[in-house]
Structure formats: C-alpha cells, structure tokens
Amino acid sequence: MALTHKWLHGTYILRKCVRPSAASLAFWRVHFADYCSSSLQKPGAPPGRASQQQKMDKDLQGSQHQEAALDISSPEEKPDLDFDKAIKDEVKSHFWLLKDEIVREWVGPEGRPMHEVLLEQARVVWQFRGKEDLDKWIVTSDKSIGGHSEVFLKMGKNNQSALLYGTLSSEVPRDGESGQSGYCAMNSRVRMGAFNRRKPYDWTHFNTLYLRVRGDGRPWMVNIREEVEFLQRKDQMYSYFLFTRGGPYWQEVKIPFSKFFFSNKGRIRDAQSKLLLDKISSIGFTLADKVDGPFFLEIDFIGVFTDPTHIEEFAYENTPVLNPGLFK
C-alpha cells in the first residue's frame, strides 16, 4: 500500500529518476513550448490568423532558443579584457592632448594671439551654465570629521547660476579628539593637462578678482591656493572676506589680489607674502561663522579683471624680524 501511495503521488518516480541536466531542460522547454503553441491554435482558423499565429510561434521559439543558449553557457567563461590595448589607447589619448596643448601654446597663451591677451581687460574663468560646469567643483563639510553640517550644489533657475546651499551645525563630534566644528566649503578642481599634469592659471595681467553673487547676508571666506611643489605646503592658502548683503538683488564683488593674506592650516601667519598670480591652482569659498542654520550662496560667474585705478602692490606690512628673506 505504501508503494502504491508513493506511485500515485509521484514521490517514488521523482526520487528514482535522474536529475535532468541544463541542456536537456532547455531542449524540453523548447519542445514543450512548441507543443503548447500548436495545441492552443484553434482548428480551421482563417489563413491570415494562422500566419499570424505561426509568426508568434516562431518568435516564441527564437526567444526560447536564446534562453536555452544563455542557460547552457558556462559560468566559468569571462569577458576577454585586453589590458595592453587599454593602456595603449590611454597613452595615445594623452599624446593627442599633448599635441593640442603644444599647438595652442604655439598660437599664444591659452590658444589666443598675443595681442588679444595683452589688450584683455577682463576674463571669465568659471561660469555656471550646465552640469558640466558643476563637475569642476567639489563641496565638503565637517561631516568628514564626524560633524553634522550639510552642503549641496546644484544649478539655479534657468541654468544661469550655481546654488550652494545647506545647513551649518557647530555641534562638536563626540569622538574625544575634535575641539570645534561647523564649516562648509566649495572648491574648484585642479585643472589637469596631458599625462595628468597640473595646469595652473596665469593671472599676471590682472590685479582684481571679480565675482557676481547673491547671498543671505552671511560672511564667507574666499580662498585661493597656489600650485605647490612640496607636500608640506598643501595647507597654505591666501584668503579674504566676502560679505553678502542678503535679499533678492545680485551684487558685484571686486577684491584686489593685494588684499589676500597668507595663512597656513587656518591660521594667519605673521610673516606675510604676496600671492603669485602665475601659479594659481584653485579657488574656494568657506562658511564658518558659527551661526547654526540654513544658508545659501548663488554664484553667476567668477572672473578676473584689470583695475587701472588700483595701484597698491601689497596691503600688509613686513619687517626684517618677521620676514628676513625679503630684506636680504
């Protein structure tokens, strides 16, 4: 009786039968689909509907054959990756970039004739008209050290500006090491050339930084970094204040380069030095006014220009005691 019960319920047959392979499953799947399609077809159908049904059957068979081929493929097969070809293509692309740079420099600075560069009074270095312009910038906050500030960057209305916004929090991280917190920043990426060479900006023909911004009344810090050759100088920068008015109106800010003061790791140094305008690496904006809450800064463009009325070379005093190297 037990054998009869197993035979009626199919358990005995399934236990004794050999488990089918993937290829046989694909084979029986295709033929079962053919059987189902032929059995579902109504007898005596019109020629048009019969041809349509045959077409659907062929499509079903083709898809089943493709599925069977995918099932039969071995999982050990791996895509063929040619690393030598990838390296050659990368080197070739860098050589093409180097060729373009040489041709541009042969024409003139940054690919423009010399007379245009000498007569140039203003230049827009960064503007925001699309997502590709946002990709040239990096936003950071005290979250990197465990803080709670948040900062975001997106395109403004009508894709005519960049909107930097977020929330500032001066809550100190509970890690037992940090003593203060609460900053958000936006920095430009370093311009790279062929073979990942750094390409600094040359602003020697200009004497003033020119910004068109709109803020919420908070004070910001504008930071300019020089191209450094030693790792020990990576935290050095030149800074000056940017005071926003607040309200719906745009403001044009002009900051002479002679006003930027020298700092290292956030501390203003006693020995000041001038900003080298032919080795500008990047520019950035930092908010750290210790006022918790939301903020925003909208930027139209960042440029440089020549102010003929500004004749000051350096705004800060140096003495032989503070900076003896300047008085040798």
Buried (B, 14 or more C-beta within 10 A) or exposed (E): EEEEEBEEEEEBEEEEEEEEEEEEBBBEBBEEBBEEBEEEBEEEEEEEEEEEBEEEBEEBBEEBBEEBEEEEEEEEEEEEEEEEEEEEEEEEEBEEBBEEBEEEEEEBBEEEEEEEBEEBEEBEBBBBBEEEBBEEBEBBBBBEBBBBBBBEBEBBEEEEBBBBBBBBBBEBBEEEEEEEBBBBBBBBEEBEEBEEEEBBBBBEBBBBBBBBBBBBEBEBBBBBBBBBEEEEEEEBBBBBEBEBEEEEEEBEBEBBBBBBBBBEEEEEBEBBBBBBBEBBBBBBBBBBBEEBEEBBBBBBBBBBBBBEEBEEEBBBEBEEEBBEEEEE
